């Protein structure tokens, strides 16, 4: 782990988040914001840790538009989640934007919960206490944390290292350790606080390699392998191959049991969801990488 690469990835991620947030305006196309923000990251000399995601209203995460998507911003509650990659090091951050004018407190709840979690980490690394800081803050605004979404560790070419950082008080006495890079991401909702998978995925990752005979499928696999295990979206592939070819290849990978799918994650009761996220380095001091 090269912490300087993580700092660079975090800086570019923060700049990209600010850039993308400014594009989230009524009348703009969701697809355009994703494309332009991804282009911004590339222009800064970084790769994409995962496809830029723009989740809205009751969708908490994993919404990524296809190439033919015509959806425009109107009065949605929007979460922008993105990450830059530098030599495998990852920055991961998110912000919510309320275009309706009716959900400022819900946006503030997740933002303040993120601040509270970071302050708790500076005092004590215990996972349960970090989760309690998130839960208490969000409930203080009259909302609920999303309990089955959590923060996570970051590693080289890995957006989830297995470390789970809860968004509620689990009582877990395990602690974050020095040298870790982690993403803290509270989700606040006016619903019940649970999400489930709903809808067709457009984000995937390959979790292995098996031989394939068809030429264009091999070419698509080679392209995906260039992402080095990080998630990708069909939109990236349809820039080079037809949608029919990409769909065929993905179905083949699924049959071979090497395709991991990330369907949209939707609040079970239909509640609105806001999100806030920073990446942190746990060193001698706690450093926010995505400032």
N, C-alpha and C positions, 0 to 999 in steps of 0.2 A: 504494500500500500504506500503510495507516494502522496503525502498529505498536500503537497503543493499542487498536484493535479486536481485533488478534490477542491481545493480553494478556487482554482481556475474554473472548474466545472460549476461550482456554486455561484461564482460571480457571473458567468455567462447565463446561467439559469435565471438568476435574479433579473438581469438585464432583459432577457427574453420575456419574462413574466410581465415586466413593466411595459414592454413593447406590445405584447399581445393584449394586455388589459386595455390599453388605449384604443384598440381596434374593436372592442366589444361595445358596439353602439347600435341603436335601433336602425334597421334597414340594411346593415352589413350582413354578408353571407357568412354562415358558420364555417363553411369549407374554406373560404378565402382567409379567414383568421388563422385557421390551422396551417394552411399552406404558407402564408406569409411569415408566421411565427417560426415554423420549421426552417424556412429559408434564412431567417435572421440568425438562428443558431448556427447553421452551416457557415454563414458569412463571418461569424466570430471565430471560425476555425475549430468548431466542436462538432461532434456527432450527436445523434439523438439517442438519449437513454431509453426512450419509448416514444410512441406517437403522441403528438400534442392532443390532449383530450379536452373536450368542451362538453361538460355534463350540465343538464338543465332541469330545473324544477325538482321532480321527485327522483331523478337519476343522480345517484351519488358519485358514480365513477364509471370509467370504461366506455364512454360514448365517444366514438370517433367517426366522422362522416366519411362516406364513400365518395368516389370521384364524381358521381352524378347527383350528389346531394344538393338540393336547392333551398334548404331551410335558411331563413333569415332571422336575425334577432328582432324580437318585438318587445314583450314585457316579461321575459323570463327571468328567473333567478339563475345565474350562470356561474359555473365553477370552471376555471381554467387551470389545468394541471399539466406541468411539463418538466422535462429534465434534459440537461446537456450532459454529454459524455466526453471526457478528455483522457486518452490513453487508458480507457477502462474505468476511470474514476467518474462518479456520478453525482450530479447535483439534482435535487428533486424539490420542487416547490409548487404551491398552488395559492390561488386567491379567488374570492367570490365577488361577483358584481350583480347588484340588484337593478334590473332595468324597469321594474314596475313602480318603484318608489314606495312599495308597501312592506318591504322585508329588511329594512335597515338593521333592526334589532337582531334578526336571525344571522345576518352577515357579521354583525359585531360580536355575537356570541361565540362563533368559531374563532374569530380573530383574537378575542380576549382570552379564550381558552388556550390558544397557542402560546400567548405571552405567559399565561399562568404556568403552563407546563414547563416552559423554558426556565422560568424563575425557580420552579420546584427542582429541576435538574441541577441548577446551580447550587442548591442547598443539600439535595439528597437524590441519589440515583435510583432509589427503590421504585420498581415498576408500578406497584400498587399505588404509591403516593403520587406518581406522575399522573396515573389514570384518575385519581381522586381530584387532583387539581383541575383536570379537564372537566370532569363530571360536575363538580361543584360550581364551576364558572358557568357552564352552559345551563345548568338547572337554575342558577341565579337569574338568568334572563327569561326563565319560564319555558325553556325548551329541553330536549333530551339529546344526549350524545348518541351517535350511532355505535352500538356496542359491538357489532360484529364486523367493524372496520377498525383498523389500528395503524399505528406507526410501525416502523420496521427498520431493520439494519440495512446499510448500503455497503456493497463490496465491489471489488473490481469486476466489471461486466455483470453485476448482479444487483437488481433493484430490490430484492428481498432476500436477505441472508438467513432468514429463519428467526431472527430476533423479533419478537412481537411486543409492541409498546401500547398498552391498552388505553382506551378513551373513557374508562370508568374504573372505579375502585375495585380491583380484583383481590386486594389483600396480598398480592404477590410480593414476597420479600427479596426476590432476585433483583440484582442491580445492573445497570449499565456499567461497562468497564472502560477504563481509560484506554484510549487508542481506537475506540469505536467511532464510526461515522453512522449516524442514524437520521431517519426522517420522522419528524413529529407532525401528525396531521389529524387534528380534531375535525369531526363532522358534527354539525348541529342540525336538528330537525324539529319541526312542529308536529311530527308524526310519532310513532311508537318507539322509534330508535333501533329498528332492525331492517336490514336490507336482504334482498334475495336476487338471484340471477333471473333476468327477464329479457327476452329478445335475442336476436341473432348477433353473434359476435362479429366484429370487424378488426379485432386486435388478436394477435396470435404470437406464439413463440414455438420454435422447434426444440424438443427436449431429447434429441438423439439423431442418429443418422442411419438410414438403411438404403440399400441399393434400389434404384429405380431404372426402368428400361427406356421409358419414353424420353426423347431428346429434350423437349421444352420443359418437361417436369424436372429433369436433371438441371437444366439452366436456372429454373426458378429456385430449386433447392440451393444451388451454388450462390445465387443472389442472397437468399435468406441467411446462408452461412456467413456471409460477409457482415451481418449484424452481430455476430459473435455471441449468440444466445440471447440477445436482448429482444424485447417485444417489437413487433412490426405490425403494420396495417396493410390491408389489401390495396389501399390507395397508392401505396408506394410501388406495388408490383404492377398495377394496371397502367402505370406510366410506360412500361416496357412490353407488357403482354396484354392480350385481350382479357376481358373479365371472364369469358368462358374458359380460357386456358388457366387463369389463376384459380378459378373455382374448382376446376378439374384437379389441379395439382394439390390444392389444400385438402380436397376430399381424399386424394390418394394418401397424403401424409396422415390424415385422420385414420384411414383404414390400417396404416402401418403402425398406428399408435405412437407416433412421434410428434403429434401436433397438440399443443396446449392452447385452449381457447379461453378468451376473457370476455364473456358476455356482459352487457350493461348490468350494473348493480343498482337496483331500484328499491326505494323505501317501501316496505311491505304495505303500509297503510295509505300510501299515496302522499305522504307528507313531503313538504319542501325540504331540501337539504343544502346547507352551506358548508364550505370547506376552507381551511387555511392550513398552510404547510411551510415548514422550513427544514433544511438539512443542517445538522449540527456535528461538530467534531468534539468528542469528549477527550480533551487533553488536560494539561495542568489547570486550564480554565476551560469553560464551555464556550465554544466559538460558533456563532451562527455563520454558516458558509454561504447562505443565500440572501445575504443582506445587500 
